[in-house]
């Protein structure tokens, strides 16, 4: 009998925690006037790596491409270099037989697919008057591509990406820029929610004063509805 009582007690405690967590999340979502959603892995379907697709579909070598994505590409995402110019320097050594524009078109077409479940969530939040934005680490060509797709009837106020902001998500200044851009909506950092799938980004946003959700699956944002 004692074991049964203890087991029942554990179940009750777990239910209390689950209810309290769900209630707290729902209450917090009501106070948020602005929500920043990450792109890749949150609003856009995750699990896609451009270099992996080049290996799989065209037989390019990952080892050959890696120095570019760990070096010049990072500068492109911060506005320090132009992606087309940097790609033009390396695609021959990769074994790519098309043009730079064809390579970029392939990347944008294959790797920019919206997650319909989370997109529907954003629609519902927008209908409630919550201002939803995408905040993402991107170079300008993909950043503008995402921005154009958002302008095609998707329920976001705008897209802010690192290249045009001049800094990446690992830079504390990134969050200062985001805050400045929504001060016409709120000047209270606690009314701003940032959702991302990188723990390091979550920690920086929290340090700046934003409310946050560390995203791992759609269940993490379900209570925002």
N, C-alpha and C positions, 0 to 999 in steps of 0.2 A: 504493500500500500504506500509506504514512504517513497519508494522509487516512482510510483505513479504520480503522487502529489508533486514531487520535485520536477518530474517531466512536464506536468501541466503548468507549473509555475514558470518553467523556462519558456513554454509556448506563449503564455500570457505576456511575459516580459518582451519577447520578440515581437508580438503583435503591437504592444505599446510603442516599441521603438519604431516599427514600420509606420504606424499611424502618425506618430509625432514627426518623423522625418518627412512624410508626405505632406502633412499639414504645414510644417515650417517652410517647405519648398513652395507650396501653393501661396502662403502668405507673402513670402519674399517676392514671388513673381508678380503679385499685385502691386508691390511698391516700385517695381522697376519701370521706369519711363523709357529707358533705352536698353536694347540688347544688341551686343556685338557677337555675331556668329563667325567662327572660323570657316574657311572654305574647305580645303582638302581634309577629308575624314569626318566632316560634320555636315555641311550643306552640300558638298560634292562627295560622291561616293569614294570611299577610301580604298586602300589596297593597290592603288595604281602608281607605278613608277615608270616614268618616261624611258629611262635607260633600259629597264627590263623589257619593255615592248619593242625597243629597237633590236635587242638581242633576239627576242622570240620571233619577230616578224621579218627581220632583215639580216639576221646573222651577224650583227655587229658584236664586237667584243667588249664586255663590261669593263675589263681591266684597262682598255684603251680609253674609254670614256670617263672613267672615274676621276682623273685629275681635273677635268673640266668642271664637273659638277661640285667638286670640293674646293675649287679655286675661282676661276673667272665668273662662273654662274652666280656665286654668292654676291659678287660685286654688282652684277646686273640687277639682282633683287633689291639692292639698296640705292639704285640710281647712279652707280659709279661707272657703269659701262653699258653699252648697247648689246643686247643679246645677238642680234643679227651680225654685228661686226665681230663679236667674239666667236660665234659659230663658224663664220667664214674662215677663220684661222685654223680650225681643227677638223672640219668634216672630211677633208681628203684623207687625213690620217686615220679617221674612224672607218673609212671604207664606204661612206654614204655616197651614192651615185646620183642623187638628185640635187636640187638647189636648196639654199638656206630657207627660202620661203616655203618650199614643199615640206621640209623637215618640220618647220614651225607649225604649218597647217595640220600635219599629221598629229603632232603633239596636242594641239588645241582640240581637234576633232575627237581623238581617242580618249583624252584624259580629262574632259570637262563635262561630267554627267551629274546632274542634280539628283540628290536623294529625295525622292518624292514624299517619303514619310515626314522628313524634317521640313520640307518645303510647305507641306500642308499645315504643320505646326506654326510656321511663320505667318502663313495666311490668317490663321485664327488669332494670333497675337496682334497682327496688324489691324484686324477688324475691331479689336478691343481698344485701339488707340495707342498701342505700344509701338515705338519707333524701332524698327529692326534694320540693322546694317550688317554687311559682311566686312570683317577686318582680316586681312590675309597677307601672307609673305609671298609676294609675286614680283617678277620682272614686268616690264610695261606691256609687252605684247599679250601675255596671258591675263594680266590685270585688266587691260582694256577689253579683252574678249569676254571675261566674266562680267564686266560692267555692261557690255552690250547685251548679254544674255539676261541680265537682271532687268534691263530696260525693256525686255520683251514680255511684259505682263507679269513679271515676278514681284512678290510683295515686299521688296526691300526699299528703304529710303535711298540708299546709296551703297557704293563699294569703296572701301579705303584699302589701298594696297601699298606695300612697303616701298616700291620703287618711286611712286609719286610723293610719298611721305618723306623719303630721304633717309629712312632708318628701318631696321628690321625688328622683329618681335623680341629679340633678345636684348634690345636696347631700351632702357627705361623711358627714353624720350618718345618712343612709339606710343605709349599710353598717355603721355602729356598731349601729343598731337590729337589723338582720338578724343580726349576730353575737351580740347579747345573747339573741335568741330561740332560738338553737340551741346555747347553751352547755351545755344538759343532754345534748347529743350529743357535742360536742367543744369544747375550749377552744383548739384549735390552728387558727389561721387558714389554714394551708397545707393543711389537710384539707378545706377548703371550696372548692368550684368554683362559679363564677358564669358563666352563659352568656347573652350578650346580642348583639343585632345593631347596637348603637350603640357606636362606637369610644370616644366620650367616657365612656360608662358603664364600659367595659372598663378604661380608664385609671384611673378613680377606684377601681374595685374592686381593681386591681393595687396601687395606691398604699396602700390600706388593708391589703393583705396576703393577699387571696384569690387562689387559682388562677383562671384565666379561660380562656374560649374565645370568640373573636370569631366570631359565627355569621353565615354568609352563605348556606349551603345545608346540607341534611342530611348531606352528606359531612363537614362539620366536626365532627360528633359521632358519626360511624359507629363509630369505634374505642372508644367508651365501652362498647359491648356486651361 
